[in-house]
């Protein structure tokens, strides 16, 4: 039996329209599959996303907490997770189709990418899957990767863009701004002493990191969205940190947000994180950063 995490809210036992793949980030390529399985709903099939993941998954574009929320925003409320454990890697391709796709997930329609491989030694491919569909009575639709510019859209390309600070490209590839979610905690109050109070939270450990620096952002907090400027890094002017932190100044007055969950969306890279020689020099630069980040709140 494959390890799985499942939330299939179907009590009538009807068949599913299943999107199968890695789905890291739910980028624009993934969204084609999501839209396709939603088209099967009027035929009586339940749209379900089945993600295939490594047990030690790192540098995620979406955390396990964020993933179902994003799925829901695309109109899909049912999901399952298959972990690539050693047992899973030793499963015969035909067994995976019969026991997992048909018995556990009741697949009546499957959408997947042309590079989908499964089973022992990755022996299963989309040709084998399509042939099985003809034998067992489910339909298969295979999608090619889509491109942006001269390169294909992929999670690897998005992570590379983030590490280079190119959050505009990341947004184009994802179809939405890259974001971090965190709970506001008490910091050292450096921003407040400079006249620019900030909300702070530690960088979510498993999320894909960005290039350290200052960004134009928007922050969802307390039920509202504020224009903001965010420093992601190690705060070198004040002695430095050993782990990256997220420090965001909201343009507006949100009141106290300690203990609240906030979401920071990254829109534009403004400058690298550098060490300033004086507090006055830092304050002048922060004022410039804030001015560069002003835009109407949504």
VEXLOVEX-65190 format. One line per 4 residues: their letters; for each residue x, y, z of C-alpha. Coordinates in steps of 0.02 Angstrom, whole numbers, padded with zeros to 5 digits. Layout:
REM residues N
a	X:Y:Z | ...
REM end
This chain:
REM residues 298
xxxx	00000:00000:00000 | 00068:00171:-00047 | 00079:00302:00088 | -00052:00432:00055
xxxx	-00138:00583:00127 | -00312:00601:00058 | -00459:00718:00075 | -00588:00653:-00048
xxxx	-00757:00719:00004 | -00858:00604:-00107 | -00981:00495:-00013 | -01074:00426:-00163
xxxx	-00926:00328:-00234 | -00934:00415:-00403 | -00784:00413:-00518 | -00655:00551:-00521
xxxx	-00571:00663:-00646 | -00393:00647:-00585 | -00247:00765:-00617 | -00086:00672:-00576
xxxx	00088:00748:-00557 | 00207:00843:-00444 | 00109:01006:-00444 | 00243:01101:-00348
xxxx	00182:01280:-00348 | 00027:01254:-00455 | 00107:01359:-00592 | 00028:01401:-00760
xxxx	00070:01231:-00834 | -00014:01143:-00688 | -00165:01256:-00704 | -00201:01185:-00877
xxxx	-00228:01014:-00796 | -00335:01088:-00658 | -00447:01176:-00783 | -00461:01016:-00885
xxxx	-00523:00907:-00742 | -00648:01041:-00694 | -00721:01023:-00868 | -00764:00843:-00825
xxxx	-00872:00892:-00675 | -01033:00918:-00778 | -01013:00736:-00834 | -01028:00679:-00653
xxxx	-00843:00656:-00617 | -00768:00726:-00455 | -00613:00835:-00490 | -00466:00774:-00384
xxxx	-00282:00821:-00384 | -00158:00683:-00342 | 00017:00748:-00303 | 00171:00638:-00308
xxxx	00303:00698:-00183 | 00469:00649:-00109 | 00463:00621:00080 | 00602:00748:00110
xxxx	00530:00884:-00003 | 00623:01051:00015 | 00619:01222:-00067 | 00431:01212:-00091
xxxx	00340:01345:-00189 | 00187:01306:-00083 | 00191:01233:00092 | 00075:01088:00139
xxxx	-00036:01216:00227 | -00042:01333:00076 | -00070:01199:-00056 | -00252:01153:-00016
xxxx	-00295:01337:00000 | -00227:01372:-00173 | -00316:01220:-00244 | -00478:01285:-00171
xxxx	-00449:01454:-00254 | -00445:01362:-00421 | -00609:01276:-00379 | -00544:01105:-00323
xxxx	-00578:01041:-00148 | -00521:00859:-00159 | -00341:00803:-00157 | -00226:00658:-00118
xxxx	-00039:00641:-00089 | 00069:00493:-00136 | 00242:00490:-00057 | 00385:00415:-00156
xxxx	00438:00295:-00019 | 00546:00144:-00057 | 00388:00037:-00059 | 00310:00154:-00186
xxxx	00466:00146:-00295 | 00455:-00044:-00299 | 00272:-00048:-00352 | 00241:-00123:-00523
xxxx	00168:00001:-00647 | 00013:-00106:-00678 | -00016:-00122:-00490 | -00005:00067:-00472
xxxx	-00139:00088:-00604 | -00256:-00045:-00534 | -00233:-00020:-00347 | -00203:00166:-00336
xxxx	-00280:00254:-00485 | -00431:00139:-00505 | -00466:00062:-00335 | -00415:00202:-00217
xxxx	-00453:00353:-00326 | -00590:00282:-00440 | -00517:00368:-00594 | -00635:00389:-00740
xxxx	-00527:00522:-00822 | -00342:00561:-00798 | -00247:00718:-00849 | -00058:00719:-00834
xxxx	00102:00787:-00912 | 00195:00700:-01053 | 00342:00665:-00937 | 00241:00571:-00805
xxxx	00330:00410:-00754 | 00279:00283:-00623 | 00312:00108:-00558 | 00471:00007:-00528
xxxx	00621:00081:-00622 | 00501:00213:-00691 | 00438:00082:-00813 | 00266:00162:-00829
xxxx	00239:00308:-00948 | 00093:00396:-01030 | 00087:00268:-01170 | 00065:00126:-01046
xxxx	-00063:00230:-00950 | -00164:00265:-01108 | -00161:00081:-01155 | -00223:00037:-00980
xxxx	-00362:00164:-01000 | -00425:00076:-01154 | -00424:-00091:-01061 | -00502:-00031:-00898
xxxx	-00619:00102:-00966 | -00546:00270:-00914 | -00493:00414:-01025 | -00319:00490:-01026
xxxx	-00268:00662:-01088 | -00083:00705:-01097 | -00019:00884:-01090 | 00145:00952:-01159
xxxx	00240:01080:-01058 | 00205:01260:-01104 | 00337:01393:-01128 | 00363:01573:-01077
xxxx	00488:01658:-01189 | 00613:01531:-01254 | 00604:01414:-01103 | 00477:01294:-01034
xxxx	00383:01339:-00875 | 00442:01229:-00732 | 00457:01234:-00544 | 00646:01227:-00562
xxxx	00645:01383:-00671 | 00535:01473:-00543 | 00652:01428:-00399 | 00799:01491:-00501
xxxx	00710:01657:-00535 | 00675:01679:-00349 | 00857:01648:-00302 | 00905:01783:-00429
xxxx	00778:01905:-00358 | 00675:01903:-00517 | 00505:01898:-00433 | 00423:01975:-00586
xxxx	00473:01824:-00690 | 00419:01708:-00550 | 00248:01793:-00550 | 00233:01772:-00738
xxxx	00276:01586:-00729 | 00166:01551:-00578 | 00019:01655:-00635 | 00013:01738:-00464
xxxx	00141:01827:-00351 | 00258:01718:-00249 | 00211:01737:-00066 | 00264:01695:00110
xxxx	00144:01659:00252 | 00191:01683:00434 | 00133:01726:00608 | 00188:01898:00668
xxxx	00307:01888:00815 | 00394:02012:00928 | 00562:02061:00854 | 00699:02175:00915
xxxx	00598:02331:00870 | 00738:02399:00760 | 00612:02468:00635 | 00511:02555:00769
xxxx	00667:02642:00837 | 00698:02705:00660 | 00521:02772:00643 | 00467:02635:00522
xxxx	00381:02498:00623 | 00384:02326:00544 | 00300:02159:00567 | 00418:02013:00578
xxxx	00411:01825:00557 | 00542:01691:00526 | 00564:01628:00349 | 00462:01467:00326
xxxx	00599:01336:00324 | 00538:01228:00180 | 00489:01369:00063 | 00595:01409:-00089
xxxx	00714:01551:-00039 | 00729:01718:-00125 | 00883:01822:-00159 | 00916:01924:-00003
xxxx	00865:02104:-00024 | 00725:02231:-00015 | 00564:02206:-00113 | 00408:02300:-00158
xxxx	00269:02191:-00089 | 00088:02188:-00040 | 00035:02116:00126 | -00129:02037:00173
xxxx	-00158:02069:00358 | -00310:02086:00468 | -00428:02059:00323 | -00352:02200:00218
xxxx	-00215:02215:00087 | -00081:02347:00112 | 00058:02410:-00001 | 00219:02366:00087
xxxx	00408:02355:00077 | 00493:02197:00136 | 00671:02156:00185 | 00713:01972:00165
xxxx	00883:01932:00237 | 01000:01941:00385 | 00993:02125:00441 | 01181:02156:00427
xxxx	01173:02337:00489 | 01117:02278:00661 | 01243:02140:00685 | 01163:02011:00573
xxxx	01056:01858:00599 | 01102:01676:00578 | 00941:01631:00486 | 00844:01737:00361
xxxx	00699:01841:00425 | 00553:01928:00343 | 00532:02109:00398 | 00388:02206:00319
xxxx	00335:02387:00337 | 00153:02416:00294 | 00107:02580:00211 | -00047:02620:00313
xxxx	-00098:02590:00493 | -00151:02409:00523 | -00141:02422:00712 | -00064:02283:00816
xxxx	-00043:02119:00722 | 00057:02018:00847 | 00004:01837:00839 | -00091:01864:00676
xxxx	-00059:01764:00518 | -00008:01875:00371 | 00036:01844:00190 | 00171:01942:00099
xxxx	00167:01941:-00092 | 00327:01988:-00183 | 00303:02106:-00330 | 00470:02186:-00373
xxxx	00653:02179:-00319 | 00711:02351:-00263 | 00891:02328:-00205 | 01014:02206:-00126
xxxx	01030:02195:00062 | 01185:02290:00116 | 01266:02348:00278 | 01251:02536:00309
xxxx	01384:02633:00403 | 01261:02736:00505 | 01082:02734:00565 | 01049:02897:00474
xxxx	01107:02823:00308 | 00994:02673:00335 | 00844:02783:00375 | 00868:02885:00215
xxxx	00873:02726:00111 | 00719:02653:00198 | 00623:02812:00159 | 00669:02791:-00025
xxxx	00617:02608:-00021 | 00448:02654:00053 | 00420:02789:-00077 | 00460:02664:-00215
xxxx	00332:02544:-00143 | 00180:02658:-00136 | 00029:02607:-00238 | -00159:02601:-00204
xx	-00206:02464:-00082 | -00333:02338:-00147
REM end
